[in-house]
Amino acid sequence: MTARLRRGPAAVAAALATLAAIVFPVEASAQAQSSRLRVEIDTLSPRVVQASASTLTVTGTLTNTGDRAISEVDLRVQRGDVLGTETGLREAITDPSLTSALNRPAETSDFEEVTPRLERGASVDFHVTVDLVGDLGIDRPGVYPLALNLNGVPDFGTTERLGSLSTLLPVLSVPGGGRVEPPAKATPLTVVWPLVDEPRMVETALGGGSAVLVDDDLATSLAVGGRLYTLLDAVRTAAESDPAILRSLCFAVDPDLLATVSAMTEGYRVRSGDGFVDGRGATTADLWLTTLRELAQGQCVIALPYADADLAALSRADTTALQALAVDAPGITFDERGRPRTTTDVVESVLGATPVDGAVWPAGGTLDKRARAALAAIRPTTLLVDNTRLTGATGSAPFDLDPNLRAIPYDGLIAQSLEPRLRVADPAVATSSVQNGLAALVFRGGLAATPEPVLAVPPRRWAASAEDLADFLGTVRALSAQRFTTALALPALVAGEANGTASELEYTAQDAAQEIPAPVTARIGAADRVQRELIDRVLFEDDAKQVTPEALMAPLRRGLTRAASTAWRVDPEQARRAAAQVADGLETMLDQVSVNDPGRPLALASKDSPLPVYITNKLPVAVLAKINVGTTPGLRPQEDTLVRIPANAAIPRYLPTEVTRSGRFVVNVWLTTQSGTELGGTSRVELNSTSFGSIILIVTGTAAGALVLMVGLRVVRRLRKAKAADSAGADL
């Protein structure tokens, strides 16, 4: 063993920067309570033990995370009892602090000194090599729990265990024991290789020009050293060594990611504060996409729901139309001639490869009944599900699950082992996700007594290191080369007849709690109802513009599916922002149809003078809108008026009204759809009326009548007086 002491924050940063990340470090806050040392592994060699190996070498870094210096830091390697059952393997993965390697070591190496003293915050490299047979007693194939145990003397204390690391060591054949003969029937194996990110594109119905992204993190991910680059480059490197490895892989791609990367190659902009800057990843995107196209030719490809939409959450929000668009209904996007395209079309146009027809890989490996029924109503669908969630299965895959719906189970043990996890039972014990995944893979593909088809599914947004991915693919290649496994023809399995039945796919309250938040789906549902109303009853293709309502609304529909992405399951705040962004985009579009403010008072000369209204439609489609006039004393409008406004046009409309008084008053005028969705804002129109209202006419008429009556009475009196005078003259 050799130990090289490095002190200070810079040394710690350097060690972390070069970490190969076999181990996911424990959380510092929890660790400080029960562990004084953090153990991080740089290399573990070999990752899978075969007959040609004789020793096990472990290198890594120890960091003093406690509140005092430590003296006499010693390390030893321990291994526990072989794990011969799936139950034992699951327990070791779920809670490594309880494995026999830590608590009842079957075989151990001697303690060796790492460093005589380790100050607070300091780090030290370690390198230990042990004999697999002599020290660890490896005597038969299997999966062994392995632990690094660290002892030391903290200042003012006594010797104690200061930290541990637990992982699994798969042994395919005993060192020095010769090659193990493969089984008579190889295990069919395919690994789903996920190329999934979080949504980045920003779109509105009024957009145009170059693509706009929320940030430029995708460029970083696609560049050398980035997550998506590393995932793809690992396959490229493995395929260069052995092209046959591709037969055991099936790419799982997000059509939205492909569309975004494709748009980046044409040049794009990135939001920056209140403005935009040019994106820096056009060349990187082009190189990544070119590599993927080359690797995907003739290969198994699965299309995820667009933007990896949360199908269960969309179904719960009663947005089955969005769910249909996300999986493969026409209209998620449109070509240059305005023809609707599906997610399959997007994948084919970008990659030149056709995805497996009808295959859906739901997040978490399960779906609730409502979401399944919605999928079955769209098309015949085959779900890739966690085998631990499928109950009552008889026969073999594919299993008939529901009408028009089948299930192909993937291996839940491998999926669980590849998920990075930390156990709160003992924060000092960390576990390696990829190393455990290798153990589970060897257990299924090389050690299983009765081999069955294995579909291996890593985490959706896998963030393993280049070294880990190379070792994982190397193990897949080795199992195939030694005839322990053979490629599982997943497309043929999906296209074939059902060979069994299953009674249920479990979907628990915990599954529902992991969906994107209900307030977010409620907002998505509200926006979805508005956009569907606009398409069905409000927007119409204009003969001159030849833009269909569906094509106009497609960017907003894509925005709604992005807001429902499973990427936001771990980031509810981002989910709320994404939903708000789409809702704001919809409001902006609705504001393009409005009543113009005349800017000056309007004069009405008579009681039945029409009210002039000026309407503007800035959309490239015709709009059917209802003109609404508010209640105003002195003005009695007729019934609300429907008007069809041509695309990109401004038109006047004269509304029949009755004026009941003269003077000056204000009238509110606005537009809505027939169902009441407001379009644009409210216009306040000032009116001057010089006409006589009915009350004035009545008063005037009454006064005129009274005047006539008075004149008549006066005439009568005069006539009577004249007649009286004539009578008096006659008497004389």
Secondary structure as GFF3:
##gff-version 3
##sequence-region A 1 732
A	DSSP	beta_strand	2	6	.	.	.	ID=ss1
A	DSSP	alpha_helix	9	17	.	.	.	ID=ss2
A	DSSP	alpha_helix	28	34	.	.	.	ID=ss3
A	DSSP	beta_strand	37	45	.	.	.	ID=ss4
A	DSSP	beta_strand	55	64	.	.	.	ID=ss5
A	DSSP	beta_strand	70	79	.	.	.	ID=ss6
A	DSSP	alpha_helix	86	94	.	.	.	ID=ss7
A	DSSP	three_ten_helix	96	98	.	.	.	ID=ss8
A	DSSP	alpha_helix	100	103	.	.	.	ID=ss9
A	DSSP	beta_strand	107	108	.	.	.	ID=ss10
A	DSSP	beta_strand	112	118	.	.	.	ID=ss11
A	DSSP	beta_strand	123	131	.	.	.	ID=ss12
A	DSSP	beta_strand	142	154	.	.	.	ID=ss13
A	DSSP	beta_strand	160	171	.	.	.	ID=ss14
A	DSSP	beta_strand	187	195	.	.	.	ID=ss15
A	DSSP	beta_strand	201	202	.	.	.	ID=ss16
A	DSSP	beta_strand	211	213	.	.	.	ID=ss17
A	DSSP	alpha_helix	217	222	.	.	.	ID=ss18
A	DSSP	alpha_helix	227	241	.	.	.	ID=ss19
A	DSSP	three_ten_helix	243	248	.	.	.	ID=ss20
A	DSSP	beta_strand	249	253	.	.	.	ID=ss21
A	DSSP	alpha_helix	255	264	.	.	.	ID=ss22
A	DSSP	beta_strand	268	272	.	.	.	ID=ss23
A	DSSP	beta_strand	275	278	.	.	.	ID=ss24
A	DSSP	alpha_helix	282	296	.	.	.	ID=ss25
A	DSSP	beta_strand	300	303	.	.	.	ID=ss26
A	DSSP	three_ten_helix	306	308	.	.	.	ID=ss27
A	DSSP	alpha_helix	311	316	.	.	.	ID=ss28
A	DSSP	alpha_helix	320	327	.	.	.	ID=ss29
A	DSSP	beta_strand	333	334	.	.	.	ID=ss30
A	DSSP	beta_strand	340	341	.	.	.	ID=ss31
A	DSSP	alpha_helix	343	351	.	.	.	ID=ss32
A	DSSP	beta_strand	359	360	.	.	.	ID=ss33
A	DSSP	three_ten_helix	363	365	.	.	.	ID=ss34
A	DSSP	alpha_helix	369	378	.	.	.	ID=ss35
A	DSSP	beta_strand	381	386	.	.	.	ID=ss36
A	DSSP	beta_strand	390	391	.	.	.	ID=ss37
A	DSSP	beta_strand	394	396	.	.	.	ID=ss38
A	DSSP	beta_strand	399	402	.	.	.	ID=ss39
A	DSSP	beta_strand	405	410	.	.	.	ID=ss40
A	DSSP	alpha_helix	412	418	.	.	.	ID=ss41
A	DSSP	beta_strand	429	430	.	.	.	ID=ss42
A	DSSP	alpha_helix	433	442	.	.	.	ID=ss43
A	DSSP	pi_helix	443	447	.	.	.	ID=ss44
A	DSSP	beta_strand	454	456	.	.	.	ID=ss45
A	DSSP	alpha_helix	466	481	.	.	.	ID=ss46
A	DSSP	beta_strand	485	487	.	.	.	ID=ss47
A	DSSP	alpha_helix	490	495	.	.	.	ID=ss48
A	DSSP	beta_strand	499	501	.	.	.	ID=ss49
A	DSSP	beta_strand	504	505	.	.	.	ID=ss50
A	DSSP	alpha_helix	509	513	.	.	.	ID=ss51
A	DSSP	alpha_helix	518	533	.	.	.	ID=ss52
A	DSSP	pi_helix	534	538	.	.	.	ID=ss53
A	DSSP	beta_strand	539	540	.	.	.	ID=ss54
A	DSSP	alpha_helix	549	563	.	.	.	ID=ss55
A	DSSP	three_ten_helix	566	570	.	.	.	ID=ss56
A	DSSP	alpha_helix	572	590	.	.	.	ID=ss57
A	DSSP	beta_strand	593	595	.	.	.	ID=ss58
A	DSSP	beta_strand	602	604	.	.	.	ID=ss59
A	DSSP	beta_strand	611	617	.	.	.	ID=ss60
A	DSSP	beta_strand	622	629	.	.	.	ID=ss61
A	DSSP	beta_strand	635	637	.	.	.	ID=ss62
A	DSSP	beta_strand	641	645	.	.	.	ID=ss63
A	DSSP	beta_strand	649	655	.	.	.	ID=ss64
A	DSSP	beta_strand	657	659	.	.	.	ID=ss65
A	DSSP	beta_strand	663	672	.	.	.	ID=ss66
A	DSSP	beta_strand	678	689	.	.	.	ID=ss67
A	DSSP	alpha_helix	694	731	.	.	.	ID=ss68
###
